[in-house]
């Protein structure tokens, strides 16, 4: 279900910033159009959060989507690109590695943003560049760090295949999720046996082809559902023969029915409807949204807890973006 219309992709390079003005630093940026930045990395941790619109962070492992009730945690040194839906209001936190020792050093995560954490991010992103650390502002930073450490990690993963033959299948299904091509038919097109493709899917993704394709379709369905399209139309567009089959698959994957969630609810109680933006081909995997959609979650504290990697894949948004950056500093995403 590709987005309507076509926009030219505008690329923006990211000026470097040698160091943070404070161990915890925040900024605000309005992104009126879909955006794309070149792949880059920072020597500090980044938390990307959108109070309006949808942010998407792309890494070599996949794409991480952050609607208003979620945020993406990007460890230091991880190359990434930043995308946004139209009229996105972005809040970014930048954290020195010395104050995030409780977090996994190399795992990107999608975090649930509670009402308290949301307001802390909003308040902190409005502070002066060089706030006084031994003050109320500094104490606010510590509370913010405590809340981030306790934030649930959402198990929203669909492994992306690396084999070139599986990537061809992925690109085709991303563009046309409704197609009913079987694995046997794909094997004929690609010149390999069906058994080989089946083995490759399990090796690359840990999932069968049918399970992997279903998860791709179901996350792709969230966009038109958010935009008010009929469940029947969405079901057919996703390749389901009946509305009842689609609803059953949706409930099994997300522990919710289509259209039953609310953007105003706490993320640990229901799915954020803002996730359902038109990001072509987005995919979701096991656990389907953690506590947001009835799956599993864990906190950012890594002691005794296996930190889960959260991967997304989506079509490439396009458009232009402002070049605003840190107040008084070069632009950084």
Buried (B, 14 or more C-beta within 10 A) or exposed (E): BEBEEEEEBBEBEBEEBEEBBBBBBBBBBBBBBBBBBEEBBBBBBBBBBBBBBBBBBBBEBBBBBBBBBBBBBBBBEBEBBBBBBBEBBBBBBBBBBEBBEBBBBEBBBBBBBBEEBBEBBBBBBEBEBEBEEEEEBBEBBEBBBEBBBBBBBBBBBBBBBEBEBBEBBBEBBBEBBBEEBEBEEBBEEBEEEBEBBBEBBEEBBEBEBEBBBBBBBBBBBBBBBBEEBEBEEBBBBBBBEEBEEBBEBBBEBBBBEBBEBEBEBBBBEBBBBBBBBBBBBBBBBBBBBBBBBBBBBBBBBBEEEEBBBBBBBBBBBBBBBEEEBBEEBEBBB
